[in-house]
Amino acid sequence: MNYRVIFNVLGTVIKFLGISLLAPLLVALYYQEPDSIRIFAIASILTFFTGLLLEKIFRSDFEELSHRESIVIVAMGWLLAAVFGGIPFLLAGISPIDSLFEAMSGFTTTGSSILPDIEMYSNNDLKSIIFWRSMTQWLGGMGIIVLVLAILPRIAVAGRQMFKSEAPGPMKDKLKPRLKDTAQILWRVYIIFTLLEIGLLYYAGMTMYDATVHSFSTLATGGFSPNNQSIGGYGSINIELIILVFMIIGGSNFNLFYRTLNVNWKSLISDREFQVYAMIILTSTAVITMQLWEVGKTVEESVRYASFQVVSIITTTGFASTDFGLWPESTKLILLLLMFVGGSAGSTAGALKVVRVVLLMKYGAREIYKSIHPKMVRPIRLGDTVIPEDVMQAIFSFFILYLLVFVGSSLVLSMLGLDFMSSISASATTLGNVGPGLSSQVGPMSNFASLPVVGKLVLILNMWIGRLEVMTVLVLFVPSFWKK
């Protein structure tokens, strides 16, 4: 393993993060926040020159990265992004562990927070801190490494394995032969949707600041909001509808939007995964609507709250239009299951992904048939595509490891004193990069500040593992991975 190459590329990633910190610095200058100007000036300079120093010390020429080198760069790149991205929170007076938690939650687009009073920052000349908090989600949504690949052709040529390690989903779909072109297309689509949502939210009554930070969080399916009551604090059905639509977009495969506009206008609606994704949303919304109506909500309230929360949870965004932690247990069980499903492959959503759930169900059905007809040869298909057996094996392995991490972290949290629902929902929501849990302690109108330090560290690990789809992180703990 060439450590010189690894540190060189990590230096480049850190350097670009330092440049990104100039954006909240400009916000601090605009709102005339002297403390924030100092915070982001220090954070930007420290991050940029650390990255530059690593680049210079470990200067290296390379044409291709090995599989192991790519895994280390992606896994450590995300961890270092959370470490350096947490510096502004640290300088603002938040403890080191809480700063790392908030930054990791941002970059992994989880949306779980340790800040008990978000509005306090906006009301005390710290708007730029909240801006950076949402911007970390926007950067992490499409992927930090993908952004670097889009900008630097030197790394793009050698970064095919990095793209595979970071991109969500079991099958990595390149839009163009050149990886740099694919990365640029994905980011271009991402930026266009972000600007469109900012305009619509501003037109619907939000301030430009609120429209921007919410758009960052929506397209990234992150869920950070500058409002303590999340989206419910605005009390606007128009704002909820706009965010609902863009959450669905964020949870869809971005490759399909490009193909729909440039190749075949039926690409999106004819995609099997998107069809199942839409069906799950509609079915879950209908069931929860009936459950809410039965407990006394009006039909309008039931449809409004059910549709928003179903989309928010399955896309792993985590916005809340109401306190769904108070809903019936059967309703919360549906939301818990949606936390595991997640959005489409190639989206900014987390969790298992719809395509994996579909293929696992097909795999299970095939194994049942094979127990009856042992000699049967029946390939698994997704639409017209035959899924190779090695891909199915990887999906099954991913599923087992995902469940093991979930069970393990849930047990640790329960041993730390959390109740059953808090333990399993906190594990599920951080591993799936969803955000809020389903109990009063970690629910949509609460936060994770009360958790013990060990619990926060477990959930930080969960967020890191979940965003990089389990294997990329867990393999680092295998001793043979580091041997020649």
Buried (B, 14 or more C-beta within 10 A) or exposed (E): BBEEBBBBBBBBBBBBBBEBBEBBBEBBBEBEBEBBBEBBBBBBEBBBEBBBEBBEEBEEEBEEBBEBBBBBBBBBBBBBBBBBBBBBBBBBEBEEBBBBBBBBBBBBBBBBBBBEEBBEBBEEBBBBBBBBBBBBBBBBBBBBBBBBBBBBEEBBBBBBBBBBBBBBBBBBBBBEEEBBBBBBBBBEBBEEBBEBBBBBBBEBEBEEBBBBBBBBBBBBBBBBBBBBBBBBBBEBBBBBBBBBBBBBBBBBBBBBBBBBEEEEEEBBEEBBBBBBBBEBBEEBBBBBBEBBBEEEBEEEBBBBBBBBBBBBBBBBBBBBBBBBBEBEEEBBEBBBBBBBBBBBBBBBBBBBBBBBBBBBEBBEEBEEEEEEEEEEEEEBEBEEEEBEEEBBEBBBEBBEBBEEBBEEBBBBBBEBEBEEBBBBBBBBBBBBBBBBBBBBBBBBBBBBBEBEEEBBBBBBBBBBBBBBBBBBBBBBEEEEEEEE
